[in-house]
């Protein structure tokens, strides 16, 4: 249909956004389901694979706890920021607004947190795609 593979889109939501808009994952999953059934070949359609696409902090947690690391441009500072991002994004939120921890899989795939774009989480999703590493 497009003549090229679709781009796999995921959302990273804040704790406040997650709580204020609890229907967002449901809407996003409905869109992904519609794209999954559009008849494109699976190798061109990342939505054909059922995978989490909405991520955020654990229920009840707000903020990323990045603090002073935002001013540290060293390799250690980047690693601290990457770890804070991963920790703040380690819960997948499904269409029923239920959160499930995915940290071990996510952190294994993105270890070290400053890994370059070869860091794969799900098909076609990279750290660069979510701002974790250089493009």
Rosetta blueprint (number, residue, H / E / L):
1 X L
2 X L
3 X L
4 X L
5 X L
6 X L
7 X L
8 X L
9 X L
10 X L
11 X E
12 X E
13 X E
14 X L
15 X H
16 X H
17 X H
18 X H
19 X H
20 X H
21 X L
22 X L
23 X L
24 X H
25 X H
26 X H
27 X H
28 X H
29 X H
30 X H
31 X H
32 X H
33 X H
34 X H
35 X H
36 X H
37 X L
38 X L
39 X L
40 X L
41 X L
42 X H
43 X H
44 X H
45 X L
46 X H
47 X H
48 X H
49 X L
50 X L
51 X L
52 X L
53 X L
54 X E
55 X E
56 X E
57 X L
58 X L
59 X L
60 X L
61 X L
62 X L
63 X L
64 X L
65 X L
66 X L
67 X H
68 X H
69 X H
70 X H
71 X H
72 X L
73 X L
74 X L
75 X H
76 X H
77 X H
78 X H
79 X H
80 X H
81 X H
82 X H
83 X H
84 X H
85 X H
86 X H
87 X H
88 X L
89 X L
90 X L
91 X E
92 X E
93 X E
94 X L
95 X L
96 X L
97 X L
98 X L
99 X E
100 X E
101 X E
102 X L
103 X H
104 X H
105 X H
106 X H
107 X H
108 X H
109 X H
110 X L
111 X L
112 X L
113 X L
114 X L
115 X L
116 X L
117 X L
118 X L
119 X L
120 X E
121 X L
122 X L
123 X L
124 X L
125 X L
126 X E
127 X L
128 X H
129 X H
130 X H
131 X L
132 X L
133 X L
134 X L
135 X L
